[in-house]
Amino acid sequence: MLTPPKKTSILPHVLWVKLTAVLGTRFQVSAATIRKVLPKELQITEYGRVRKLDGGDNMQARELVAAGTDSRDMSFVRVSTYIYIYI
């Protein structure tokens, strides 16, 4: 389930070109054909949070949701090193 905050904007041209290439590959047509169908000024909506249904995880987009001072993102890794020296 997509949840707020949300932001509506125009897809940047660089991403529009990549999107049309991906869709062309996926549907086995030329990117030029897709570019005729998709407007260059494609309006998109970005959501800041997504919740997996049926009791799943909540995921947040850092660009739209400010991180708290005590929060960790999912890339946090704790590493412990133990060195054993046998003499």
PDB file with SEQRES, HELIX, SHEET and CRYST1 records, atoms N, CA, C and O in Angstrom:
SEQRES   1 A   87  MET LEU THR PRO PRO LYS LYS THR SER ILE LEU PRO HIS          
SEQRES   2 A   87  VAL LEU TRP VAL LYS LEU THR ALA VAL LEU GLY THR ARG          
SEQRES   3 A   87  PHE GLN VAL SER ALA ALA THR ILE ARG LYS VAL LEU PRO          
SEQRES   4 A   87  LYS GLU LEU GLN ILE THR GLU TYR GLY ARG VAL ARG LYS          
SEQRES   5 A   87  LEU ASP GLY GLY ASP ASN MET GLN ALA ARG GLU LEU VAL          
SEQRES   6 A   87  ALA ALA GLY THR ASP SER ARG ASP MET SER PHE VAL ARG          
SEQRES   7 A   87  VAL SER THR TYR ILE TYR ILE TYR ILE                          
HELIX    1 AA1 HIS A   13  ARG A   26  1                                  14    
HELIX    2 AA2 ALA A   31  VAL A   37  1                                   7    
SHEET    1 AA1 3 LEU A   2  ILE A  10  0                                        
SHEET    2 AA1 3 GLN A  43  ARG A  51 -1                                        
SHEET    3 AA1 3 ASN A  58  GLN A  60 -1                                        
CRYST1    1.000    1.000    1.000  90.00  90.00  90.00 P 1           1          
ATOM      1  N   MET A   1       0.844  -1.159   0.000  1.00  0.00           N  
ATOM      2  CA  MET A   1       0.000   0.000   0.000  1.00  0.00           C  
ATOM      3  C   MET A   1       0.900   1.235   0.000  1.00  0.00           C  
ATOM      4  O   MET A   1       1.796   1.353   0.836  1.00  0.00           O  
ATOM      5  N   LEU A   2       0.664   2.138  -0.922  1.00  0.00           N  
ATOM      6  CA  LEU A   2       1.421   3.390  -0.992  1.00  0.00           C  
ATOM      7  C   LEU A   2       0.790   4.401  -0.050  1.00  0.00           C  
ATOM      8  O   LEU A   2      -0.430   4.567  -0.040  1.00  0.00           O  
ATOM      9  N   THR A   3       1.614   5.079   0.743  1.00  0.00           N  
ATOM     10  CA  THR A   3       1.096   6.037   1.711  1.00  0.00           C  
ATOM     11  C   THR A   3       1.878   7.354   1.633  1.00  0.00           C  
ATOM     12  O   THR A   3       3.010   7.380   1.151  1.00  0.00           O  
ATOM     13  N   PRO A   4       1.263   8.452   2.113  1.00  0.00           N  
ATOM     14  CA  PRO A   4       1.928   9.756   2.087  1.00  0.00           C  
ATOM     15  C   PRO A   4       3.187   9.765   2.945  1.00  0.00           C  
ATOM     16  O   PRO A   4       3.353   8.884   3.788  1.00  0.00           O  
ATOM     17  N   PRO A   5       4.062  10.721   2.757  1.00  0.00           N  
ATOM     18  CA  PRO A   5       3.933  11.891   1.893  1.00  0.00           C  
ATOM     19  C   PRO A   5       4.107  11.502   0.434  1.00  0.00           C  
ATOM     20  O   PRO A   5       4.704  10.478   0.103  1.00  0.00           O  
ATOM     21  N   LYS A   6       3.562  12.356  -0.426  1.00  0.00           N  
ATOM     22  CA  LYS A   6       3.715  12.121  -1.848  1.00  0.00           C  
ATOM     23  C   LYS A   6       4.038  13.423  -2.555  1.00  0.00           C  
ATOM     24  O   LYS A   6       3.724  14.512  -2.074  1.00  0.00           O  
ATOM     25  N   LYS A   7       4.678  13.282  -3.713  1.00  0.00           N  
ATOM     26  CA  LYS A   7       5.112  14.445  -4.477  1.00  0.00           C  
ATOM     27  C   LYS A   7       4.839  14.154  -5.953  1.00  0.00           C  
ATOM     28  O   LYS A   7       5.184  13.085  -6.455  1.00  0.00           O  
ATOM     29  N   THR A   8       4.228  15.098  -6.633  1.00  0.00           N  
ATOM     30  CA  THR A   8       3.958  14.968  -8.054  1.00  0.00           C  
ATOM     31  C   THR A   8       4.914  15.876  -8.816  1.00  0.00           C  
ATOM     32  O   THR A   8       5.099  17.041  -8.465  1.00  0.00           O  
ATOM     33  N   SER A   9       5.522  15.319  -9.872  1.00  0.00           N  
ATOM     34  CA  SER A   9       6.469  16.098 -10.663  1.00  0.00           C  
ATOM     35  C   SER A   9       6.533  15.541 -12.082  1.00  0.00           C  
ATOM     36  O   SER A   9       5.899  14.534 -12.395  1.00  0.00           O  
ATOM     37  N   ILE A  10       7.296  16.203 -12.923  1.00  0.00           N  
ATOM     38  CA  ILE A  10       7.525  15.751 -14.286  1.00  0.00           C  
ATOM     39  C   ILE A  10       8.771  14.865 -14.289  1.00  0.00           C  
ATOM     40  O   ILE A  10       9.803  15.239 -13.731  1.00  0.00           O  
ATOM     41  N   LEU A  11       8.676  13.694 -14.915  1.00  0.00           N  
ATOM     42  CA  LEU A  11       9.808  12.780 -15.002  1.00  0.00           C  
ATOM     43  C   LEU A  11      10.943  13.449 -15.778  1.00  0.00           C  
ATOM     44  O   LEU A  11      10.723  13.925 -16.892  1.00  0.00           O  
ATOM     45  N   PRO A  12      12.153  13.495 -15.211  1.00  0.00           N  
ATOM     46  CA  PRO A  12      13.285  14.094 -15.934  1.00  0.00           C  
ATOM     47  C   PRO A  12      13.521  13.382 -17.271  1.00  0.00           C  
ATOM     48  O   PRO A  12      13.300  12.178 -17.398  1.00  0.00           O  
ATOM     49  N   HIS A  13      13.976  14.154 -18.265  1.00  0.00           N  
ATOM     50  CA  HIS A  13      14.148  13.623 -19.621  1.00  0.00           C  
ATOM     51  C   HIS A  13      15.071  12.400 -19.652  1.00  0.00           C  
ATOM     52  O   HIS A  13      14.809  11.441 -20.378  1.00  0.00           O  
ATOM     53  N   VAL A  14      16.140  12.435 -18.868  1.00  0.00           N  
ATOM     54  CA  VAL A  14      17.084  11.312 -18.838  1.00  0.00           C  
ATOM     55  C   VAL A  14      16.373  10.030 -18.399  1.00  0.00           C  
ATOM     56  O   VAL A  14      16.582   8.971 -18.989  1.00  0.00           O  
ATOM     57  N   LEU A  15      15.532  10.125 -17.365  1.00  0.00           N  
ATOM     58  CA  LEU A  15      14.799   8.945 -16.900  1.00  0.00           C  
ATOM     59  C   LEU A  15      13.714   8.537 -17.884  1.00  0.00           C  
ATOM     60  O   LEU A  15      13.422   7.350 -18.024  1.00  0.00           O  
ATOM     61  N   TRP A  16      13.113   9.507 -18.567  1.00  0.00           N  
ATOM     62  CA  TRP A  16      12.102   9.201 -19.581  1.00  0.00           C  
ATOM     63  C   TRP A  16      12.700   8.362 -20.707  1.00  0.00           C  
ATOM     64  O   TRP A  16      12.076   7.412 -21.179  1.00  0.00           O  
ATOM     65  N   VAL A  17      13.906   8.714 -21.131  1.00  0.00           N  
ATOM     66  CA  VAL A  17      14.589   7.958 -22.183  1.00  0.00           C  
ATOM     67  C   VAL A  17      14.859   6.531 -21.708  1.00  0.00           C  
ATOM     68  O   VAL A  17      14.643   5.578 -22.457  1.00  0.00           O  
ATOM     69  N   LYS A  18      15.328   6.380 -20.477  1.00  0.00           N  
ATOM     70  CA  LYS A  18      15.597   5.043 -19.935  1.00  0.00           C  
ATOM     71  C   LYS A  18      14.309   4.238 -19.785  1.00  0.00           C  
ATOM     72  O   LYS A  18      14.278   3.044 -20.085  1.00  0.00           O  
ATOM     73  N   LEU A  19      13.255   4.890 -19.324  1.00  0.00           N  
ATOM     74  CA  LEU A  19      11.972   4.216 -19.159  1.00  0.00           C  
ATOM     75  C   LEU A  19      11.442   3.698 -20.491  1.00  0.00           C  
ATOM     76  O   LEU A  19      10.959   2.568 -20.569  1.00  0.00           O  
ATOM     77  N   THR A  20      11.527   4.512 -21.534  1.00  0.00           N  
ATOM     78  CA  THR A  20      11.038   4.078 -22.839  1.00  0.00           C  
ATOM     79  C   THR A  20      11.869   2.916 -23.383  1.00  0.00           C  
ATOM     80  O   THR A  20      11.328   2.027 -24.042  1.00  0.00           O  
ATOM     81  N   ALA A  21      13.164   2.913 -23.119  1.00  0.00           N  
ATOM     82  CA  ALA A  21      14.018   1.807 -23.550  1.00  0.00           C  
ATOM     83  C   ALA A  21      13.651   0.519 -22.814  1.00  0.00           C  
ATOM     84  O   ALA A  21      13.575  -0.548 -23.423  1.00  0.00           O  
ATOM     85  N   VAL A  22      13.427   0.621 -21.515  1.00  0.00           N  
ATOM     86  CA  VAL A  22      13.045  -0.553 -20.714  1.00  0.00           C  
ATOM     87  C   VAL A  22      11.701  -1.106 -21.177  1.00  0.00           C  
ATOM     88  O   VAL A  22      11.549  -2.316 -21.344  1.00  0.00           O  
ATOM     89  N   LEU A  23      10.729  -0.221 -21.385  1.00  0.00           N  
ATOM     90  CA  LEU A  23       9.415  -0.678 -21.835  1.00  0.00           C  
ATOM     91  C   LEU A  23       9.489  -1.293 -23.228  1.00  0.00           C  
ATOM     92  O   LEU A  23       8.789  -2.265 -23.511  1.00  0.00           O  
ATOM     93  N   GLY A  24      10.312  -0.748 -24.083  1.00  0.00           N  
ATOM     94  CA  GLY A  24      10.501  -1.324 -25.411  1.00  0.00           C  
ATOM     95  C   GLY A  24      11.070  -2.729 -25.334  1.00  0.00           C  
ATOM     96  O   GLY A  24      10.628  -3.626 -26.053  1.00  0.00           O  
ATOM     97  N   THR A  25      12.056  -2.919 -24.455  1.00  0.00           N  
ATOM     98  CA  THR A  25      12.636  -4.242 -24.263  1.00  0.00           C  
ATOM     99  C   THR A  25      11.617  -5.208 -23.680  1.00  0.00           C  
ATOM    100  O   THR A  25      11.503  -6.350 -24.125  1.00  0.00           O  
ATOM    101  N   ARG A  26      10.883  -4.745 -22.687  1.00  0.00           N  
ATOM    102  CA  ARG A  26       9.901  -5.607 -22.012  1.00  0.00           C  
ATOM    103  C   ARG A  26       8.801  -6.067 -22.954  1.00  0.00           C  
ATOM    104  O   ARG A  26       8.403  -7.231 -22.916  1.00  0.00           O  
ATOM    105  N   PHE A  27       8.310  -5.180 -23.790  1.00  0.00           N  
ATOM    106  CA  PHE A  27       7.192  -5.507 -24.671  1.00  0.00           C  
ATOM    107  C   PHE A  27       7.638  -5.842 -26.103  1.00  0.00           C  
ATOM    108  O   PHE A  27       6.809  -5.983 -27.001  1.00  0.00           O  
ATOM    109  N   GLN A  28       8.947  -5.966 -26.301  1.00  0.00           N  
ATOM    110  CA  GLN A  28       9.530  -6.370 -27.577  1.00  0.00           C  
ATOM    111  C   GLN A  28       9.084  -5.490 -28.745  1.00  0.00           C  
ATOM    112  O   GLN A  28       8.712  -5.980 -29.811  1.00  0.00           O  
ATOM    113  N   VAL A  29       9.132  -4.188 -28.515  1.00  0.00           N  
ATOM    114  CA  VAL A  29       8.905  -3.202 -29.579  1.00  0.00           C  
ATOM    115  C   VAL A  29      10.049  -2.202 -29.500  1.00  0.00           C  
ATOM    116  O   VAL A  29      10.794  -2.181 -28.520  1.00  0.00           O  
ATOM    117  N   SER A  30      10.186  -1.392 -30.507  1.00  0.00           N  
ATOM    118  CA  SER A  30      11.292  -0.422 -30.488  1.00  0.00           C  
ATOM    119  C   SER A  30      11.012   0.692 -29.475  1.00  0.00           C  
ATOM    120  O   SER A  30       9.861   1.020 -29.187  1.00  0.00           O  
ATOM    121  N   ALA A  31      12.088   1.255 -28.949  1.00  0.00           N  
ATOM    122  CA  ALA A  31      11.947   2.375 -28.016  1.00  0.00           C  
ATOM    123  C   ALA A  31      11.284   3.564 -28.714  1.00  0.00           C  
ATOM    124  O   ALA A  31      10.572   4.340 -28.076  1.00  0.00           O  
ATOM    125  N   ALA A  32      11.517   3.708 -30.016  1.00  0.00           N  
ATOM    126  CA  ALA A  32      10.902   4.806 -30.770  1.00  0.00           C  
ATOM    127  C   ALA A  32       9.382   4.687 -30.769  1.00  0.00           C  
ATOM    128  O   ALA A  32       8.678   5.694 -30.704  1.00  0.00           O  
ATOM    129  N   THR A  33       8.879   3.463 -30.839  1.00  0.00           N  
ATOM    130  CA  THR A  33       7.433   3.241 -30.788  1.00  0.00           C  
ATOM    131  C   THR A  33       6.871   3.645 -29.429  1.00  0.00           C  
ATOM    132  O   THR A  33       5.824   4.286 -29.350  1.00  0.00           O  
ATOM    133  N   ILE A  34       7.564   3.270 -28.372  1.00  0.00           N  
ATOM    134  CA  ILE A  34       7.132   3.639 -27.013  1.00  0.00           C  
ATOM    135  C   ILE A  34       7.182   5.150 -26.850  1.00  0.00           C  
ATOM    136  O   ILE A  34       6.295   5.732 -26.225  1.00  0.00           O  
ATOM    137  N   ARG A  35       8.204   5.793 -27.400  1.00  0.00           N  
ATOM    138  CA  ARG A  35       8.346   7.245 -27.259  1.00  0.00           C  
ATOM    139  C   ARG A  35       7.230   8.006 -27.962  1.00  0.00           C  
ATOM    140  O   ARG A  35       6.915   9.134 -27.583  1.00  0.00           O  
ATOM    141  N   LYS A  36       6.632   7.402 -28.976  1.00  0.00           N  
ATOM    142  CA  LYS A  36       5.487   8.028 -29.637  1.00  0.00           C  
ATOM    143  C   LYS A  36       4.245   7.987 -28.748  1.00  0.00           C  
ATOM    144  O   LYS A  36       3.364   8.839 -28.860  1.00  0.00           O  
ATOM    145  N   VAL A  37       4.183   6.988 -27.863  1.00  0.00           N  
ATOM    146  CA  VAL A  37       3.006   6.786 -27.013  1.00  0.00           C  
ATOM    147  C   VAL A  37       3.107   7.563 -25.703  1.00  0.00           C  
ATOM    148  O   VAL A  37       2.136   8.180 -25.266  1.00  0.00           O  
ATOM    149  N   LEU A  38       4.278   7.531 -25.082  1.00  0.00           N  
ATOM    150  CA  LEU A  38       4.464   8.221 -23.793  1.00  0.00           C  
ATOM    151  C   LEU A  38       4.815   9.683 -24.017  1.00  0.00           C  
ATOM    152  O   LEU A  38       5.735   9.984 -24.777  1.00  0.00           O  
ATOM    153  N   PRO A  39       4.100  10.594 -23.371  1.00  0.00           N  
ATOM    154  CA  PRO A  39       4.434  12.018 -23.522  1.00  0.00           C  
ATOM    155  C   PRO A  39       5.794  12.336 -22.904  1.00  0.00           C  
ATOM    156  O   PRO A  39       6.182  11.736 -21.902  1.00  0.00           O  
ATOM    157  N   LYS A  40       6.511  13.278 -23.502  1.00  0.00           N  
ATOM    158  CA  LYS A  40       7.818  13.668 -22.975  1.00  0.00           C  
ATOM    159  C   LYS A  40       7.699  14.336 -21.611  1.00  0.00           C  
ATOM    160  O   LYS A  40       8.614  14.249 -20.792  1.00  0.00           O  
ATOM    161  N   GLU A  41       6.609  14.981 -21.373  1.00  0.00           N  
ATOM    162  CA  GLU A  41       6.364  15.636 -20.081  1.00  0.00           C  
ATOM    163  C   GLU A  41       5.482  14.717 -19.228  1.00  0.00           C  
ATOM    164  O   GLU A  41       4.372  15.088 -18.849  1.00  0.00           O  
ATOM    165  N   LEU A  42       5.981  13.532 -18.936  1.00  0.00           N  
ATOM    166  CA  LEU A  42       5.229  12.522 -18.197  1.00  0.00           C  
ATOM    167  C   LEU A  42       5.143  12.898 -16.720  1.00  0.00           C  
ATOM    168  O   LEU A  42       6.166  13.050 -16.053  1.00  0.00           O  
ATOM    169  N   GLN A  43       3.945  13.044 -16.224  1.00  0.00           N  
ATOM    170  CA  GLN A  43       3.743  13.407 -14.824  1.00  0.00           C  
ATOM    171  C   GLN A  43       3.747  12.139 -13.981  1.00  0.00           C  
ATOM    172  O   GLN A  43       3.038  11.181 -14.287  1.00  0.00           O  
ATOM    173  N   ILE A  44       4.546  12.137 -12.923  1.00  0.00           N  
ATOM    174  CA  ILE A  44       4.652  10.980 -12.036  1.00  0.00           C  
ATOM    175  C   ILE A  44       4.344  11.397 -10.609  1.00  0.00           C  
ATOM    176  O   ILE A  44       4.448  12.571 -10.255  1.00  0.00           O  
ATOM    177  N   THR A  45       3.965  10.426  -9.798  1.00  0.00           N  
ATOM    178  CA  THR A  45       3.740  10.648  -8.371  1.00  0.00           C  
ATOM    179  C   THR A  45       4.695   9.750  -7.603  1.00  0.00           C  
ATOM    180  O   THR A  45       4.725   8.537  -7.808  1.00  0.00           O  
ATOM    181  N   GLU A  46       5.471  10.356  -6.719  1.00  0.00           N  
ATOM    182  CA  GLU A  46       6.403   9.623  -5.864  1.00  0.00           C  
ATOM    183  C   GLU A  46       5.805   9.551  -4.473  1.00  0.00           C  
ATOM    184  O   GLU A  46       5.322  10.555  -3.949  1.00  0.00           O  
ATOM    185  N   TYR A  47       5.834   8.378  -3.876  1.00  0.00           N  
ATOM    186  CA  TYR A  47       5.319   8.193  -2.520  1.00  0.00           C  
ATOM    187  C   TYR A  47       6.475   7.989  -1.561  1.00  0.00           C  
ATOM    188  O   TYR A  47       7.474   7.358  -1.907  1.00  0.00           O  
ATOM    189  N   GLY A  48       6.341   8.519  -0.363  1.00  0.00           N  
ATOM    190  CA  GLY A  48       7.400   8.449   0.629  1.00  0.00           C  
ATOM    191  C   GLY A  48       7.418   7.176   1.437  1.00  0.00           C  
ATOM    192  O   GLY A  48       8.441   6.830   2.029  1.00  0.00           O  
ATOM    193  N   ARG A  49       6.297   6.468   1.471  1.00  0.00           N  
ATOM    194  CA  ARG A  49       6.223   5.242   2.259  1.00  0.00           C  
ATOM    195  C   ARG A  49       5.446   4.175   1.500  1.00  0.00           C  
ATOM    196  O   ARG A  49       4.533   4.472   0.728  1.00  0.00           O  
ATOM    197  N   VAL A  50       5.831   2.933   1.738  1.00  0.00           N  
ATOM    198  CA  VAL A  50       5.078   1.798   1.211  1.00  0.00           C  
ATOM    199  C   VAL A  50       4.979   0.773   2.343  1.00  0.00           C  
ATOM    200  O   VAL A  50       5.946   0.535   3.067  1.00  0.00           O  
ATOM    201  N   ARG A  51       3.814   0.181   2.479  1.00  0.00           N  
ATOM    202  CA  ARG A  51       3.593  -0.816   3.520  1.00  0.00           C  
ATOM    203  C   ARG A  51       3.209  -2.125   2.851  1.00  0.00           C  
ATOM    204  O   ARG A  51       2.286  -2.172   2.039  1.00  0.00           O  
ATOM    205  N   LYS A  52       3.922  -3.182   3.197  1.00  0.00           N  
ATOM    206  CA  LYS A  52       3.583  -4.499   2.679  1.00  0.00           C  
ATOM    207  C   LYS A  52       2.320  -4.965   3.387  1.00  0.00           C  
ATOM    208  O   LYS A  52       2.236  -4.926   4.614  1.00  0.00           O  
ATOM    209  N   LEU A  53       1.342  -5.404   2.612  1.00  0.00           N  
ATOM    210  CA  LEU A  53       0.054  -5.793   3.175  1.00  0.00           C  
ATOM    211  C   LEU A  53       0.169  -7.065   4.003  1.00  0.00           C  
ATOM    212  O   LEU A  53       1.161  -7.790   3.920  1.00  0.00           O  
ATOM    213  N   ASP A  54      -0.847  -7.321   4.791  1.00  0.00           N  
ATOM    214  CA  ASP A  54      -0.924  -8.502   5.666  1.00  0.00           C  
ATOM    215  C   ASP A  54       0.189  -8.516   6.709  1.00  0.00           C  
ATOM    216  O   ASP A  54       0.853  -9.533   6.909  1.00  0.00           O  
ATOM    217  N   GLY A  55       0.382  -7.391   7.363  1.00  0.00           N  
ATOM    218  CA  GLY A  55       1.329  -7.321   8.477  1.00  0.00           C  
ATOM    219  C   GLY A  55       2.782  -7.252   8.075  1.00  0.00           C  
ATOM    220  O   GLY A  55       3.652  -7.665   8.842  1.00  0.00           O  
ATOM    221  N   GLY A  56       3.070  -6.740   6.890  1.00  0.00           N  
ATOM    222  CA  GLY A  56       4.450  -6.676   6.423  1.00  0.00           C  
ATOM    223  C   GLY A  56       5.181  -5.442   6.918  1.00  0.00           C  
ATOM    224  O   GLY A  56       4.689  -4.703   7.771  1.00  0.00           O  
ATOM    225  N   ASP A  57       6.349  -5.240   6.371  1.00  0.00           N  
ATOM    226  CA  ASP A  57       7.224  -4.138   6.770  1.00  0.00           C  
ATOM    227  C   ASP A  57       6.741  -2.811   6.212  1.00  0.00           C  
ATOM    228  O   ASP A  57       6.007  -2.755   5.225  1.00  0.00           O  
ATOM    229  N   ASN A  58       7.177  -1.736   6.879  1.00  0.00           N  
ATOM    230  CA  ASN A  58       7.002  -0.374   6.378  1.00  0.00           C  
ATOM    231  C   ASN A  58       8.346   0.078   5.827  1.00  0.00           C  
ATOM    232  O   ASN A  58       9.366  -0.039   6.506  1.00  0.00           O  
ATOM    233  N   MET A  59       8.356   0.592   4.603  1.00  0.00           N  
ATOM    234  CA  MET A  59       9.584   1.066   3.987  1.00  0.00           C  
ATOM    235  C   MET A  59       9.436   2.547   3.663  1.00  0.00           C  
ATOM    236  O   MET A  59       8.362   2.998   3.263  1.00  0.00           O  
ATOM    237  N   GLN A  60      10.517   3.301   3.837  1.00  0.00           N  
ATOM    238  CA  GLN A  60      10.462   4.747   3.638  1.00  0.00           C  
ATOM    239  C   GLN A  60      11.507   5.186   2.622  1.00  0.00           C  
ATOM    240  O   GLN A  60      12.609   4.640   2.565  1.00  0.00           O  
ATOM    241  N   ALA A  61      11.140   6.180   1.824  1.00  0.00           N  
ATOM    242  CA  ALA A  61      12.071   6.781   0.866  1.00  0.00           C  
ATOM    243  C   ALA A  61      12.746   7.962   1.558  1.00  0.00           C  
ATOM    244  O   ALA A  61      12.070   8.902   1.975  1.00  0.00           O  
ATOM    245  N   ARG A  62      14.039   7.923   1.680  1.00  0.00           N  
ATOM    246  CA  ARG A  62      14.771   8.969   2.410  1.00  0.00           C  
ATOM    247  C   ARG A  62      14.656  10.336   1.756  1.00  0.00           C  
ATOM    248  O   ARG A  62      14.792  11.348   2.442  1.00  0.00           O  
ATOM    249  N   GLU A  63      14.412  10.400   0.467  1.00  0.00           N  
ATOM    250  CA  GLU A  63      14.314  11.700  -0.187  1.00  0.00           C  
ATOM    251  C   GLU A  63      13.017  12.418   0.166  1.00  0.00           C  
ATOM    252  O   GLU A  63      12.940  13.642   0.058  1.00  0.00           O  
ATOM    253  N   LEU A  64      11.998  11.672   0.585  1.00  0.00           N  
ATOM    254  CA  LEU A  64      10.714  12.294   0.911  1.00  0.00           C  
ATOM    255  C   LEU A  64      10.403  12.266   2.401  1.00  0.00           C  
ATOM    256  O   LEU A  64       9.595  13.066   2.874  1.00  0.00           O  
ATOM    257  N   VAL A  65      11.023  11.366   3.147  1.00  0.00           N  
ATOM    258  CA  VAL A  65      10.761  11.241   4.580  1.00  0.00           C  
ATOM    259  C   VAL A  65      12.063  11.525   5.324  1.00  0.00           C  
ATOM    260  O   VAL A  65      13.060  10.827   5.141  1.00  0.00           O  
ATOM    261  N   ALA A  66      12.042  12.547   6.156  1.00  0.00           N  
ATOM    262  CA  ALA A  66      13.251  12.912   6.902  1.00  0.00           C  
ATOM    263  C   ALA A  66      13.569  11.851   7.947  1.00  0.00           C  
ATOM    264  O   ALA A  66      12.674  11.345   8.623  1.00  0.00           O  
ATOM    265  N   ALA A  67      14.843  11.521   8.072  1.00  0.00           N  
ATOM    266  CA  ALA A  67      15.282  10.534   9.050  1.00  0.00           C  
ATOM    267  C   ALA A  67      15.347  11.168  10.430  1.00  0.00           C  
ATOM    268  O   ALA A  67      15.775  12.312  10.581  1.00  0.00           O  
ATOM    269  N   GLY A  68      14.924  10.425  11.420  1.00  0.00           N  
ATOM    270  CA  GLY A  68      15.049  10.893  12.793  1.00  0.00           C  
ATOM    271  C   GLY A  68      16.495  10.825  13.244  1.00  0.00           C  
ATOM    272  O   GLY A  68      17.308  10.137  12.626  1.00  0.00           O  
ATOM    273  N   THR A  69      16.817  11.522  14.300  1.00  0.00           N  
ATOM    274  CA  THR A  69      18.211  11.547  14.761  1.00  0.00           C  
ATOM    275  C   THR A  69      18.649  10.201  15.317  1.00  0.00           C  
ATOM    276  O   THR A  69      19.844   9.906  15.327  1.00  0.00           O  
ATOM    277  N   ASP A  70      17.719   9.383  15.775  1.00  0.00           N  
ATOM    278  CA  ASP A  70      18.062   8.090  16.353  1.00  0.00           C  
ATOM    279  C   ASP A  70      17.689   6.915  15.447  1.00  0.00           C  
ATOM    280  O   ASP A  70      17.658   5.773  15.905  1.00  0.00           O  
ATOM    281  N   SER A  71      17.408   7.176  14.177  1.00  0.00           N  
ATOM    282  CA  SER A  71      16.963   6.090  13.306  1.00  0.00           C  
ATOM    283  C   SER A  71      18.123   5.515  12.502  1.00  0.00           C  
ATOM    284  O   SER A  71      19.148   6.166  12.297  1.00  0.00           O  
ATOM    285  N   ARG A  72      17.932   4.281  12.054  1.00  0.00           N  
ATOM    286  CA  ARG A  72      18.896   3.611  11.190  1.00  0.00           C  
ATOM    287  C   ARG A  72      18.196   3.267   9.896  1.00  0.00           C  
ATOM    288  O   ARG A  72      16.997   2.990   9.883  1.00  0.00           O  
ATOM    289  N   ASP A  73      18.944   3.285   8.807  1.00  0.00           N  
ATOM    290  CA  ASP A  73      18.345   2.800   7.570  1.00  0.00           C  
ATOM    291  C   ASP A  73      18.671   1.316   7.425  1.00  0.00           C  
ATOM    292  O   ASP A  73      19.426   0.758   8.221  1.00  0.00           O  
ATOM    293  N   MET A  74      18.102   0.690   6.412  1.00  0.00           N  
ATOM    294  CA  MET A  74      18.250  -0.753   6.260  1.00  0.00           C  
ATOM    295  C   MET A  74      19.652  -1.156   5.813  1.00  0.00           C  
ATOM    296  O   MET A  74      19.939  -2.350   5.718  1.00  0.00           O  
ATOM    297  N   SER A  75      20.519  -0.209   5.540  1.00  0.00           N  
ATOM    298  CA  SER A  75      21.882  -0.548   5.152  1.00  0.00           C  
ATOM    299  C   SER A  75      22.800  -0.648   6.369  1.00  0.00           C  
ATOM    300  O   SER A  75      23.997  -0.896   6.220  1.00  0.00           O  
ATOM    301  N   PHE A  76      22.253  -0.456   7.570  1.00  0.00           N  
ATOM    302  CA  PHE A  76      23.073  -0.533   8.779  1.00  0.00           C  
ATOM    303  C   PHE A  76      23.565  -1.964   8.987  1.00  0.00           C  
ATOM    304  O   PHE A  76      22.787  -2.916   8.924  1.00  0.00           O  
ATOM    305  N   VAL A  77      24.847  -2.099   9.232  1.00  0.00           N  
ATOM    306  CA  VAL A  77      25.430  -3.416   9.484  1.00  0.00           C  
ATOM    307  C   VAL A  77      26.299  -3.307  10.720  1.00  0.00           C  
ATOM    308  O   VAL A  77      27.112  -2.390  10.840  1.00  0.00           O  
ATOM    309  N   ARG A  78      26.128  -4.235  11.630  1.00  0.00           N  
ATOM    310  CA  ARG A  78      26.990  -4.286  12.813  1.00  0.00           C  
ATOM    311  C   ARG A  78      28.020  -5.379  12.585  1.00  0.00           C  
ATOM    312  O   ARG A  78      27.671  -6.511  12.251  1.00  0.00           O  
ATOM    313  N   VAL A  79      29.282  -5.039  12.766  1.00  0.00           N  
ATOM    314  CA  VAL A  79      30.362  -5.990  12.551  1.00  0.00           C  
ATOM    315  C   VAL A  79      31.142  -6.143  13.846  1.00  0.00           C  
ATOM    316  O   VAL A  79      31.512  -5.161  14.490  1.00  0.00           O  
ATOM    317  N   SER A  80      31.377  -7.373  14.206  1.00  0.00           N  
ATOM    318  CA  SER A  80      32.210  -7.667  15.377  1.00  0.00           C  
ATOM    319  C   SER A  80      33.367  -8.536  14.924  1.00  0.00           C  
ATOM    320  O   SER A  80      33.181  -9.487  14.165  1.00  0.00           O  
ATOM    321  N   THR A  81      34.548  -8.209  15.388  1.00  0.00           N  
ATOM    322  CA  THR A  81      35.729  -8.972  15.016  1.00  0.00           C  
ATOM    323  C   THR A  81      36.353  -9.565  16.263  1.00  0.00           C  
ATOM    324  O   THR A  81      36.636  -8.865  17.235  1.00  0.00           O  
ATOM    325  N   TYR A  82      36.556 -10.847  16.214  1.00  0.00           N  
ATOM    326  CA  TYR A  82      37.226 -11.541  17.314  1.00  0.00           C  
ATOM    327  C   TYR A  82      38.515 -12.135  16.776  1.00  0.00           C  
ATOM    328  O   TYR A  82      38.524 -12.811  15.747  1.00  0.00           O  
ATOM    329  N   ILE A  83      39.598 -11.875  17.484  1.00  0.00           N  
ATOM    330  CA  ILE A  83      40.894 -12.407  17.064  1.00  0.00           C  
ATOM    331  C   ILE A  83      41.341 -13.385  18.143  1.00  0.00           C  
ATOM    332  O   ILE A  83      41.505 -13.032  19.311  1.00  0.00           O  
ATOM    333  N   TYR A  84      41.531 -14.616  17.711  1.00  0.00           N  
ATOM    334  CA  TYR A  84      41.999 -15.650  18.625  1.00  0.00           C  
ATOM    335  C   TYR A  84      43.441 -15.991  18.282  1.00  0.00           C  
ATOM    336  O   TYR A  84      43.768 -16.310  17.139  1.00  0.00           O  
ATOM    337  N   ILE A  85      44.277 -15.918  19.274  1.00  0.00           N  
ATOM    338  CA  ILE A  85      45.693 -16.238  19.060  1.00  0.00           C  
ATOM    339  C   ILE A  85      46.013 -17.423  19.969  1.00  0.00           C  
ATOM    340  O   ILE A  85      45.940 -17.332  21.195  1.00  0.00           O  
ATOM    341  N   TYR A  86      46.364 -18.519  19.338  1.00  0.00           N  
ATOM    342  CA  TYR A  86      46.754 -19.723  20.086  1.00  0.00           C  
ATOM    343  C   TYR A  86      48.263 -19.846  20.081  1.00  0.00           C  
ATOM    344  O   TYR A  86      48.885 -19.845  19.018  1.00  0.00           O  
ATOM    345  N   ILE A  87      48.851 -19.953  21.250  1.00  0.00           N  
ATOM    346  CA  ILE A  87      50.300 -20.055  21.358  1.00  0.00           C  
ATOM    347  C   ILE A  87      50.655 -21.451  21.787  1.00  0.00           C  
ATOM    348  O   ILE A  87      51.834 -21.768  21.943  1.00  0.00           O  
TER     349      ILE A  87                                                      
END                                                                             
